[in-house]
Amino acid sequence: MLVVLHDNEPMYHQDVRWPNIIRLPSALVEPSKWIIIDWKDADGYPNNPADHLTPDEHAPEVFQQNHGGEVDIWSVGKLILDASRWNISLSQRITQFGRDLQGRLLRKP
């Protein structure tokens, strides 16, 4: 989904976090699907800093003018790391992937 949002005429959700994710169970949709909700903070490019969001739950770039899709990708990494704290069955490889999503973006050129 983020690939589609960030392509051509980009749109950035900017507030990807667990309270804004819902799961449609397989009883409703086969297979079950995860959906991003709460689009009130979504913005395109150019954009302004999203100063009303919280630094502990959002990418550092979201507080800068004209940020891009890295803010949503960083947030997916945070979702994974949060889930790894709640679910002991997440593999080390998945947890490292979450760290990589956050770390690479913080060190971009």
N, C-alpha and C positions, 0 to 999 in steps of 0.2 A: 504494500500500500504506500509506503513512504517513497518508493521509487517513482510511482505515478504522481504523487503530490509534488515532488521536488523536480520533476522534469518540465521542459518547455516553459510554461508560465507557472513558475514555482509558487507553492503555497506551503507554509510552515505551521504546523500545529502549535508549537512552542510550549505546550503544557502536557506532554506525554508523561503520565505517571499513573500508578495503580488506581487511584480514584477515578481516573478517566478511561479505564479499560473495562469492558464487560465481556462476558463469555456467553455466547448463545449455545446452550447445551445440545447434544446430539439428538435429543428428543424433538427439538425444533428444526435443526439443520444438520444434515449428515454430510461430512463430519462436522463436529462442533467448530465454531469460529470465534475468534477474538476480535473485538471491534473497538476502535478508538472513538470516544464520545467527547462531548464538551468542546465545541469548536469556537467558543466565543473569543479565545485569544489567538486564533489563527490569523496569519498575515502573509502577505506576499513580499515581493521585493520591488522597490526599496521599503525598508521598515524602520521603525523607531525602537529604541531599547524597551524591553518589557519590564520596566522597573517595579511593577506591581507583583511580579512573581517572586518566589523565595529562592535565595542563593543555594540553600542546602538541597533543593529538589530540582534545580535547573542548571543547564550548562552555563558556564561563565560568559559565553558569547551572546546569550539571549539578552544580556544587559548592555550590549553594544549596538550601535546603529548599523543597519544593513548587514545583519548576520544572515546566515544561510541555513541549509538543511542540516548542518552539523549539530544544531541545537536539538533536533529530533533524534538524530543518531546517538548522540551522547545520552539522551534520555532512555533509549532502548537499552543501552549498556547499564544504566542505573536500574531499570526494571529487572534485568537479569541478576544483578548483584543483590538487589533487595530479595528477589525470589530465592537466591542461594542461601540467604540467612533464614528464611522461613521453611525451606524444603531441603532437608539433608540429602535427598536423593539426586540433586542436580550434580552432574559430573564436573570434575575439576576443569575439563576442557571447555564446557559451557561457561563456567564462572570466569575463566581466563578470557574468553571471548567478550564477555561483558566488560572486563577491565580494559581490554584492547580497544573496544568501541569508545570508551571514555578517554583513555590515555592518548591514543593516536591523534584525536581531534584537538586535544589540549596542546599538542606539540606541532601543530601544522605550520608550514612555512608562512 
